[in-house]
Amino acid sequence: MSSRTKRPAAKRAEPKPSTPLLGTFKTTASRSKVLIPREIRGHFGTEVGLRLNETGTGFYVMPWETAEQALTRLSAERPGASLDALAEFREGKLRMAKARIDDRGRLVLPPEFQPRPRLSDSVFIEGLWDRAEVIVEHEYQRRVEALIPTHLR
């Protein structure tokens, strides 16, 4: 009789930053924190860049390296401007902020970076290949309804 050793259960693989981030995830949020779903945490690392979206109903999240590359390209257009100055304000609006994801998988928003309207209890995270967009629930529902033809509503 051969004795078989039991193999430990396979761990669920975290996505790698080089894989595309696709899909929509519903998650919870508070005024200054957003819980990043476990299945996409590995995509971002611990330091991320944040940028308000065009409608002001949420923000984009990207690995900090991606944000730095964007700021470096912007600095080439504006010789002599520091990366910090480019990141902070552009035309009176916060352009980019640096944030962190804590040990519990929560994205901790810096005090100066608060989207309007304020984050509600539930938000949606939409994967956009190399970054994600965090949007409030009513904006997500508005976008979904816009995709449904009027006669089917």
Secondary structure, 3 states (H helix, E strand, C coil): CCCCCCCCCCCCCCCCCCCCEEEEEEEEECCCEEECCHHHHHHHCCEEEEEECCCCCEEEEEEHHHHHHHHHHHHHHCCCCCHHHHHHEECCEECCEEEEECCCCEEECCCCCCCCCCCCCEEEEEEEECCEEEEEHHHHHHHHHHHCCHHHC
